[in-house]
């Protein structure tokens, strides 16, 4: 069925305009702006699901999703069969409080409710390099949600009501952008001392501030992992434990505490799947080495990754810029210069040439740094990029 839908999309997009009169307009997607009550009543009346598209005005992927997917007539007709859509600016949350209820902090986020307002499904971001891949991701999410509704599989921790009085004031203020300073004492007091630690209000606050959560709560949350999964779904609980893992590593690395670092590693292996563990631990290992100023060891790790084809030009550039900013090991600087020489020979973009020029300057090669900086400025003109920082570097020479 998914394959048939995707074929239909492709045919409609490539120009079958002469068939436009045959479209059943009763199946068109009804889109409501911001008014949650109106959208849910309409979904209930139409016996459809409610697709909430959380966006912000500054979010570029949100704009691409809207333009390439939700404004596409063929997609609207496919979605319209089963959904009413609510376009919801997540930063205008003082009336309906959906961003708070659903702890939305990344954009775009899609949430599907059944016609009674209970949560069926959620998705953070819709990846895709072009319109067809974006559309495919949206349709797969929609199909999955329809199937969940048919089986009445809800995220049962969430009610279909919103009582803003049950949320802590600091959370409400933060999401409303009236006070975005985190009071760690207040957060710790709430997370440690709230009586019902399985309520949706508690869970939403916990996952929203997970990376700032006190490490004192992590073992208790881990002990109750399955109960949280039963209430809020495996996807969000995995994300929660990623945040809690980050909190533990951040403390260990900032304090250069080996014992706490080892505890964070052990917690990660208990809390997260092997896929998450294999993805996260190498990055934290490098962060810990950098904090200890062991840049030669970090370089060696990256060299092995590069030799295996797992450290591309973008990774090399990012690491080399960190070396420029934070590393004084001359051998590492020289090795990164050689890497950036290779990278800029392959891709002479402004970003890469800029890093190369800065490294040369740091190493004392001013004449070569000037030459590369001028090449970078020429590239910037073609790419319509600002060169203020690079021009400031040139003025130092």
N, C-alpha and C positions, 0 to 999 in steps of 0.2 A: 504493500500500500504506500509506503514511504517513497519507494522508487517511482511509482506511478505519479505521485504528487510532484516529485522533482522534475520528471519529464514534462509535465503540464506547465510548470513554472518556466522551464527553459523555452518551450514553444511560445508561450505568451510574451516573454521578454524580448525575443529576437524579432518581433514585429508582426505578429498575427493580428493586426488592428482591425482587419475586415470582420473578425469574429466578435468584436466588442459588443455588438448589439445582442448577442446570444447570452451574455452574462446575466445570471439571476440576481437582480439588485437586492432581493430580500436576503441574500447571503453576504452582502457587503459588511465589512467590519465597522461596527459602530464605535466611534472614538469619543470619549468624554475627557475633558480637561479638568483635572484637579479635584472635581467634586466626587468624592468617594461614595457618599450616600446615594447620589443620583445613579452612579455607575452600578452599584450593587443592586439597587432596586430594579434597574433595567435588566441586569443579568438574570435576576430571579424571575422577572416577568417573561423574558425570552427563553428561559430554561437553558441558560448558557453559563459557561465559566467566566470568571473575571480575570483578565490578564492585566496586571499592573506593571507598567513600564516606569521604573524609577530612573529619573535623569536629573542632570543639572544643566544650567545654561552655558557653563564653561567646558563641559565634557565633550571632547571631540569624538570619541567613539559613540557617544549617545547620539550625536548629530548624524553620524554616518549610518547608524542603525535605523534612525527615523527616516532618513532620505532614501536609503537603498532597500529597506524592508517595509517599514510601516506605511510609507507613502506609495508603495508599489501596488497597483490595482490588482494584479494577479494574486499577490500574497494576501492582500486585504480580503479578497473573496474566499481564499482558502481558510484563513483564520476566522472569517465571519461566520462560518458554519457552526462553530463551537464556542466562540468567544465574543465578549464585549471587552473593549480595551479602555483602561484608564491611564492617561498620560499624566504622570505625577512628578512635579518638580520637588525633589527630595529636600530642598533647602527652604521650602515654603510649607512647613509642617506644623504650624501653630493651631490649625483648625481640626484636621482629621488625625494627626499624630501617627500616620502610617510608617514614617521613617523610624520612629521610636519603637513602635510595636514590633516591626520586622527587622530592627537593628541594622538598617541599611547605611553602609558607610563607604561603599564602592559603587561605581557607576559605569555602564548601566547595570541595573539589577532587575531581573524579571521575577515576579511572584504570581502564582496562580491560586485563586480562591475558587471554591465551589459556589454554587448559587446561594448557599446559606452564609457564605463569608468565612468558611473554614479553610485553612491552608492545605493545599495539595502538594505544591512543588515550588522550588525556587532555583534561580540560576544567577551566578555572578559573572557578568560579562558574556558577550556573544562573539567568540573569536571568528575571524574570517578575513582573508586577504582581498576578497572581492565580493561583489553583490551575491553571486550564487552561493558561495560558501557561508556568508552571513545568513542568507535565507534558509539554507539547509539547516543551520544550527537552530534557528528560531522554530522551524517546522518540526524538527526532532524533539525540541523541548515541548512544543504544543502537543504533539502526538503522545509523548510520554505522560503529559498531564491529563489528557483525555482518558488514557488507559488507567491511570491511578484513580480517576473519578469513577470510572465504571466499576472498579473493584472497591470503591469507597475507602481507599487508603489515604488517610489524613495524617498530617503532622499533629498528633493529638495533644501535644503540650500547649498549643495555641487555641484560645477561645475565639469566638467570632464577635467579640465585643472589645472595645478599647476604653479602659478606665485609666485616664492619665494620672489620677491621684495615687495610683499604686506604684508609679515609677519614682525613683529617687530624684529629688530636685536637681542635683548636679548633672544627672543624665539628661533631663528635660532641657535644662539651660544649655548644655553643650550641643545637643542636636538642634536646638533653636538658634544657636550661634549668639546667645546673649551673654554667655560666659564660657570661653573655650580653654580656660586654664584648669588643668587637672589638679585637684587637691588630693594628694596621695593618701593622706590620713583619712579623709572622708571616704574615699574609694575603698580603702582597706577596712574601715569600720563597717561599711555596708556589706561588703562581700564576706566578711568574717562573722558578722553578728545578726544578719537578717535571718529570721526564723525559718521561713519557707525558701529553701535553697533550690527548689525545683519549679518554682512559679515561672511563668513566661516573662514577667517583669525582671526577675532576678537573672534569668538566662540571657535575656536581651542585653542587660547591663554588663553582665560578665563577658559575653563575647565581644561586645562593642569596645570594652576597655581591656580586653584580654592581655594585650602586650604590656599594659601598665599594672596588671594585677599583682598583688603581693605573692611571693613564692610560698608563703605559708598556707595558701589554699590549695596548691596544686595536687598534693597527695590525696586530699579529701575528694577533689573533683575526679581524679583518676579512679579512686575507689568506686565512684558512682557512675562511671563512664557508660555502662550499659543502660542504666536508667535514663540518663540524658539522651542516649540514642533512641530509646523507645519513645521518648516524648518529642524530641526535636529533629530526629533523623540523623543518619550517619554523616551526611555531607557537612552539616553545620558543626557537629561535634568534632569531626576531624579538624575543621578550621579553628575551633576553639582550642584544641590541644596544640595546634601549630602556634597559636598566639601565646599560650602558657609556656610552651617550650622556648619561644623567643624571649619571654620575660626572664626565664631562668638563665639562659645564655647571656642576656644583656647584663645581668647582675654579675655573673661570674667573670665576664670579659672586662667590664668596667673596673672591677676590683682586682683583676689579675689573680683570681683565687682558683688554684688548680683543683682543690677539693670540690668547690662549687661547680666548676666546669665538668668534672667527672660525674657529679650528681646530675647535671643537666643532660649529659650524654645518656646516662642510665634511664632517666625519666623519658627521654625521647624514644628510646627503644621499647619502653613499656607502653607508652601512650599512643604511638603512631604506627602506621603500617610500614612494612619494609620499603615500599616505594617512597614514602615520605622520608624515612630515615636515610635512605641512600641518596636522596636529593638534598637533604638539609645538612647533614653532618660535615661533609667536606667544606661547605661554605663557612660554617662556624669554626671549623678547625683553622681555616685561613684567617678568619677575623681575629681569633685568639693569638695566632702567631704574629699578625700585624701589630696587635696591641702590645706584644712583648718586643716589638721592633726586630723580629726575626724574618726580615724580608728575603734573605737568601733562601730560607726554607719554603717560603711562599712561592718564590720564583721557581724552585725545583718542582713543586707540586704542579704549577701551571705549565712548566716545560713538559712534564710527562703527559699532561692532558693534551697539550698542543701536538705532541708526537703521535698521539692516538687519534688526532682529528677532532678532539672534543673541546678545543679552545680556539674559537674563530677570531677573525679580525676585530670584531666588536669587543670581545672579551679582552684581547690583547690591548686595545686602545684604553679600555676602562682601567685595567690594571696598571698600564704605563702612566696614566694620568695620576693615579694614586701614588705611584712611585715618585713622580715629579713633586707632588704636594707634600709627601710625608716621609720619604726614604732618603737617607744620606749614604747608603752603602754604594760605593762607587762601582763595584762589580755588577750589582743589580742594575744600576742606572745604565751602564754600558751595554749590558745584555738587552735591556728594553729599547735602547737606541737601535740596536741591530734588528730587533723585532719590528720596530716602527719603520725602519728603512724598507724592510720587506713588505710591510702592510701598505705603505704609501706607493710603492712601486706597482702593487696590484690595484689599489683603490686610492687614487690621489684626491680624496675628498678633503674639504676644509677641516672637518673634525679631526681626521687622522693627521693631516699636515700640521695642524695647530699643536697637537700633542708632541709630535716629532720635534718641532721647533723649540718648544719649551724644554724638552729633555736635553736637546743639544746645548741650549743656553745654560741649563743647570750644570752640565758637564764641562762648561768653559769653552765650548766650540762656537764662539760668537759669529765668526764669518759664515760658517755653514748654517748656523741658526738664522742669520739674516736672510740667507738665500732661500731656505725652506719657508721662512715666515712670509716672504714676498710671494712664493708660490701659493701659500695658504690664502693670502689675501685675494689673489686672482681667482682661486677656487671659490672663495666666499662670495665674490661678486656674481659669479655664475649661479651660485646656489641661493643668492639673496639672503646671506647670513651677516650678522653684525660682527665686526672685527675689532671692537674697542679694546678688549683685553690683549689681543695680539699686537695691536698698535702701541699699547702701553709697554709691552715687552720690547718692541723695536726701539722705543725711545730710551730704554735703559742701556742699549748697546752703543 
